[in-house]
């Protein structure tokens, strides 16, 4: 009888424990990548590459676009989400420029998130519609100086790397141009292609096909070297603007306090994606440079980037509210 009671107790313990064990398994439901820009733009495109990889190799992943306030709405939603690994922000320079631009943010991005993985670095490219009568950066500068206040530069939102690249250009050239912010790069192209706006410093993945097909003219890339996707396009430095280097980046951060084991699991899966021939081929096609590394590596990188971009925002005297 004692043996029977012992077995019954043991079975009862197992039955109680199994649900707890199952509940602790990560992921047990879809992982959400939160993107602060419209679907179809370069940030969204890159996010979907890695979300698809996770879906195939870790667990279901979905992309949720939360547009507005230069990506700050998306960042706030993740900073205030439960630290359980299921809400992850697809981050970039905009999230570290934000504290300089906005006075009344409800969160501190550096304090309220933990680094998960760096994924990519990418150049911006200066593009103009075919109707604009310029072929080089120098010609654009001369044209803009001859038409003060008449040239419009589009951006994917206030405080984004697209906006800041244009502001850096404007600051260095002392041009009088008008800023036209959109809710993501994808929304800009219908107006850019038809000449309703005059210039865009977009992340290369968003513009590269338009450039290759001749629908847009690329005047310069903002990276340290030319991009192999458009090798005939000079860098901004080669075009006469010394020290003009503006590399964007993408990566993932989780709400602060997310268990280290979950961050490690996500990071490991993503690093395998970065090393895979399939993902590398897609990134190469888009002109995106892989950025592998540990969560600590990415955290250190983010701290440096925050200082750099906030300095640019202050020097350009940009405030949003």
N, C-alpha and C positions, 0 to 999 in steps of 0.2 A: 504493500500500500504506500509506503514511504517513497518507493521508487516511482510509482505512478504519479504521486503528488509532485515529486521533483520534476518529472518529465512535463507535467501539466504547467508547472510554474515556468519552466524553461521555455516551453512553447509560447506561453503568454508573454514572456519577456521579449522573445523574438518578434512576435506579432506587433507589439508596441513599438519596438525599435526600428523595424523596417520602414515605416512611413517617415520617421525622423531622418533615417539614412538617405531615403529617396529625396526628401526635401532639401537636404544639404548638397545634393549633387548639382554642380553648375556646368552648363546651363540647363535648367529644367523648363524654361520658357524662352520666347524669342528675346534676343539682345537687340536693343534699339540704338542705332547710330543717329544722333540728332545733328542736323546740318542747318546752319543759319542762313542759307541762301536757297534760291529757287532751284527746282529740279532742272537738270540739263546744263547747268553751269559747270565750270571746271572743278570746284570744290565738291559739288554733288557727284560729278562723274567719278572722281577719285574715291570718294566714300563708297560708292556702289561697287567698285572693283574689289575693295577689301571686305565689304559686307557679304558679297557673293562668296568670297574665299572662306569666310567664317562659316557661312551656311553649309558649305560643302565639307568642312574639316573640323568644326567644333560644335555648332548648333545653329538653329535658325536665327538669321539676322535680318532686320528690316531697317530701312532708312526713313526717318521722319524729318520733313523740312519745316522748320519754324523760322519764318522770315520776319525781319524787321530790326530796326535800331542797329544796323551794321553788325548783325550777328549776336547782339547782346541778349535778345529775347531767348534765343536757343541756349546761350551760355547760362543764363539765369535758371532756365528750366532744369538743366543738368546739375548745376551747383546746389540746387534745392531738392534734388531727387534723393530717394533712399540710396545709401552707399552699398548696393548689393550687386553691382556689375551689370545691371540690365539697362541702364540709361548711360550712354557714353557720348561725349561731345566730340565731334569732328572739328578740331580746333585749328586756328591759324593766327597770323599776326594781328588780325582785327581784335581778338580777345585780349590782347596785351596792350593795344593802343587805347582801348576803351576807357581805362581809368583816367587817362589824360584828357579825353574828349568829353566824357559825361560826368557831371558833378554828382548826380544822385542815383548811382547804381545801387541795387539792393544786395549786391554780393561783391566779393573780392575774388577775381578769377584765380590768382596765384595761391591765395589762402584756402579757397573753398573747393579746389580740385586737386587730384593727384595724377601725375603723369603715368600713362599706360605704355604708349609706343609712338615714336616718331616714324612716319611713313614715307614722306617725300619732300623734296625741295624742288622748286620750279621757278624759272624766270618769268617775268612779265614781258610782254612784247608790245611795242608802241605801234598801233595800227590806225590807219585812216581810210576813209572811203575812196574809191577810185576817182570820184569827182573832185577831190581836193587837189589843187595843182602843185603838188610837191612830191618829190621822190626820195628825199633824204631828211635826216634830222636837221641839218643845217638849213635846208630849204624851208622846212616847217617853221623853224625859229624866225627866219627872215619874213615869212608870210604872216606869222602871228604878230610880229612887231609892226608890220605894215597895216594890220587890221586890229588894233587894240580893242579889247572888249567884245569882239565879234566872234571869237573862236570858243567853242564849247568843248569841255572835256567830260566824258561820261565816267561814272564809277559804279561799282556793284553795291554801293552803300557807303555812308559816312564812316570813316575810320577803317575801312578795309585796306588790304595791301594794294589793291587796284587804285583806290583813292590816294593813298599815301605816296605811291610811285609818281602819280601825276602831280601831287603837291611838291614833291622833291624836285621834279622837273621844272615846275613853275617857279619855285624858289631859286633854283640855280640859274635859270635863264632870265628871271625878272620879267616874265611875260604876263600880260593882262588877259586872263582867260576866265570863262564862266563855268563853274562846276554844276553838273547835272547828275544828281545821284539817282540810282535805280535800286530795285529790291533784288539784286543779283545780276550777274553778267548775262544770263540767258535773255533777259528782257531788253538788253541794250541793242542787240544785233539788228533787229528790224529797223531801228532808227539810225544806227551807224551805217548800215549797208545803203540806205537811201540818202545819207548825207544830212539827216536832221540834227545829228551831233557830229563833231568833227574829229575827235581823237579819243582813243581808249588805250590805257596801259593794262591790258588784261593778262591773267595767268595764261601761259602759252596753250594749255590744252583747249581752252575755249575758242582760241582764234586760229589754231594751226591749219585746220581744213579750209577755212575761208581764205587764208593766205595762199595755200597751195593751189587752190582753184582760181585764184586771181580776183576773188570777190572783194578782198581787202588788200591794201598795200601795207606791208610791214616795213617800218623805217629803222627800228633798232630793238635789240633785246637787252634786258636789264641785268643779265647775269654777268659773271666774271669772264666767261668765254662764250663764243658762239654756240648756238644750239644745233645739234646734228639734224634735227627735223627741218630746219630752215637755214642751212649753212651759209647761204649767200647774204643773210641779213647781219650787218655788223652789230657789235655791242654799242651801248651808249658811250662807253669810253672811247672806242674806236671812232665814234662819230664826233668827238671833240669835247665831250662832257667828262672831264677827269673825275674819278672817284664816284661816278654815278653807277652804283651797284645796288640792286634792290631785288633780293631773292625772297620769294614767298616760301611758305612751308605748310605742310599738313601733318596732323597727328591726332592722337586720341588721348583724352583725359577723362577721368571718372570722378564722381563726387568724393570729396575728402573723406577719409575713413573707410573706403572700400577695402575689404580684406586683402592683404598682400598676396595670398594664395590665388585669389581670383584675378588680380592684376597680372600676376606671373603667368597664369593660364592663358589669359587674353594676349599678353605680350608674346609668349612663346608661339602661339598659333599665328599671330600676325608676322612674326619674324620668319616663320617658315614660308608664309605667303610671299614675303619680300625676296626670299631666296629661290622661289619657284620660277622655272622657265616661262610658265604660262603668264604669271603676273608681270614678270619683267618685260615680256614681249609687249603686253598691253601698255605698260608705263612708257616703254621706249617709243611706241607709236604715238603717244600723246606728248612726248617730249618732257616727261617727268623723271626726275632723278631720284632713285631709291635712297632712303635714309634709315638704314638699320641701326639698332642699338638697344640697350637695356632701358627700363623705365627710369633709372637714375640718370643715364646719359641724356635722355630726353628732357628730364626735369632741369638739368644743368643748362642745356641748350635753351629751354624756354626762358630761364632767368636772364640769359644774355640777350635774347631777342626782345624781351620786354623792355629792357633798358634802352636798346637801340631805337626801337620804334617810338617809344615815348619821347625820346630826345628829338626825333624828327618832327613829331606832332607839336612839341613845344616851340621849336625853332620856326615852324611854319605858322605859329600863333593860331592853331585850329582849336576851336571849341564848338561843341554841338549844342549844349544847353548849359 
